[in-house]
């Protein structure tokens, strides 16, 4: 339950990123036997975003100066690097894990706990990795597509992967439940604010069927990332 607020924002971010990066609809199967239930949850999540997340994120951008928002985003990205390091290590990719560790150490020290992204100009760019991806690299089948309430697009494997993501988030280990909630909510709002202007792009790219487009974009992005990290494709 404590992870839900964070997951909403992260899910929206990855969802919109995936859709924006897909130039055309993929041709592979949808693997969506739960479509009737999934579509209802998809609509619920859209309404939640319109009623709560988007207005809150809009208010946040209106009252928070851009330099401060960038600093906050950098701090949260620095926290996220911990999970990336763990998953790259579990995937048997020591070089990316070492580079991500160097990035984390540089930003945590010279970047004042990550407020300033010092590492990127030094050539230490950010990576992406999560536990659902790690399970895929290990050969765990994805299972069918599912849309999770609040969490959004996923599959059975990635749904279990959320547990690993929870325990790789440093905020989970704060001793105060109130502090944990504060961090999760702040991460959610900040993440949603970064993608406020992507809604129109999603609608245009989807061509009137946002549900199908989001599903196919999710499959394409996840399958490609796992194939690359298993050495089955080239970046």
N, C-alpha and C positions, 0 to 999 in steps of 0.2 A: 504493500500500500504506500509506503514512504517513497517509493521510486516512481510513482505514477506521474507526478508533476514534471519531473525531469524527462521522463520517457516521452511525454506528449511533445515537448519541444524538440527533442532529438529526432523523434519520428517525423515530425513535420519538416525539419531541416533536410533529412536524408531523402524524404519523399519528393520534395520540390527540387532538390539537387538532381535526383535521378531523372525526374521528368524533364528538367531543363536540358539534361545531357543527351537525351534520346532524340535523334533526328527523325526517326520513323518508327512505326510500331514493329516490334520484333515479330518474327514469324513462328517462334516455337510455341508449344502448347501452353495453355494457361494454367493447367493443374489446379482447377478451382471447383472441386466437387461441392464445396460448402457455399457456393455463390449466393443462394437466397438469404442465408444468415449473414454472410459477409457484407452484402449490399446494405442491409439494414444497419449494421454496425458502422459502415462507412458513412452513411447519412447522419447517424448520431454524432460521429466524430466531426463531420463538417459543421453541424449545427453548434457543437461545443466550441469549435474554433471561432465561428462567427459571433457567438454570444459572449464568450469569455476571453479566449486567448488573443484574438486579433485586436479587440478594443483595448485590452490591457497593454498589449505591446505597443499600440499606437500612442496611448497616453504616455508610456515610458519614453518613447522617442521624442515626444513633444516637450517633455520636461527635463530630459537629460541631455546635456551637451554632447556633441559627437566625440570629442576627445575622451570624455569620461566613459562613454559607451564602448569605445575601442579598448580602453584599458580594462574594463570589466570583461569584455569578450576575451581579451588576451589571458586574463587570470583563469577563466573557465576553460579555455583551450589548454592552458598549462596543466590544469587538474586532469583533463581528459587524457593527456599524454601518458599518465600512469597506467591506465588501462591498455593503451596502445602498446606500451613497452611489454606488459605482461603477455598480451596476446601474440605479439610478434615472436616473443621467446617461445611460447607454447607451440607456435606454428613451425618452429625450427628454422627461423630466419634471424640468425645472430647479428648479421651486419646491420639490417634495418633497426633491430632492437637497440644496438649500441649507438647508432646515430640518433635515434629518438631519445635515448637516455642522455646523450650529450646535449641535445636540444633542451630537454627538461632541466638539466643542471645549469645550463647557461642562462635560460630565462628565469629560473628560480633565484639565481644569484645576481648576475649583472642586470637582469630585467626586473629586479625588485619584486620577487614572488610572481613574476609573469606579467606584471602590469605593462611592461614594454617588451615587445617581441624583438629581442636582440638576435636570436638564433637564425631567423630566416634570412636577413641580409648576409649572414656568415655562411650561407649555403646549407644550413640545417633545416630543411623544409619539413612541414608537418606531414605525418602519415595518418592513415585510417586503418583501424583494425578493431574488431569486437569479438566477443566469445562465440556468437553465432557463426561468424566467419571461421573462427578457429575450429569449431565442430565440423564445418564443411571441409576444411583442409584435412582434417583427420579422417574424412570419408563417411561421416554420418549423413544419411539421406535427408533431404530437405523436408520431405512430407508435403502435404498439400498446402496451398495458399490459405492464409487465414488473416482476417482483419480483427485485431484485438481492440476491445473498448479502451479508449484513451491512448493506448499504445500505437494503434494504427496498423499499416501493412506489415505482414510478417509471414512466416511459415512455421510449421511445427518445430523444426530445429531451432530457428531463431527465437522462438518463444521461450524455449528452455535456456537459450543463450542469454536472455535478459537477466537470469539469476546470476550468471557469472559477471555480467556488466555491473550489476548492483554491487557485488563484493569487490570489484576493482575500482569503484568510485571512492576516493578518499573521504568524501562527505558522509559516507555510510558509517564511518568510525568516529564521528563526533559524538561526544558523550551526552549531549543534550538533544532530545527529540525535536525541540523547538528550533534549535540551530540547524538540524538536518533539514527540516521543512523549509526554513528560510533559504538555505542554499539551493534546494531543489526547485523551489518556486522562482528564485532569482535566475537560475540557469534556464528555466523554461521561458520566462518572459524575455530574457536577453536573446535566446536562440530564435524565438518567434519574431522578435523585432528585426533580426538580420534578414528575414525573408518576407517582410511585409509587402514588397512590391513584386513578388513572384506569382501572386494569385492570377493575375491577368494572363501571364505567360502560360500557366498551367491550363487555363480554360481554352486558350487559342490552340495550344498543342494537342489537347485532348480531342478536339473536333466534336464536341458534344457528348462524349462518353468518358467522363473523368474517371469513373470507377475502373473501366477496362484499361485505360491508359496508365493509371497509377499501378495497377496490378502488373502490367507488362513491363513498365519501367523498373519496378521493384525486382522482378525476376531477372531482367537483363543485367542490372547493376550488380546484384548479388552473385549471379552465376559467373559473371566476368571476373569479379574480384577473387572469388574462390579459385577459379581456373588459373588465374595469373599466379596466385600464391602457391598453387600446387604444381606450377611449372608446366601447365597445359596450354597456356596462351602467352602472348607477348603484350606488354603494356604499350 
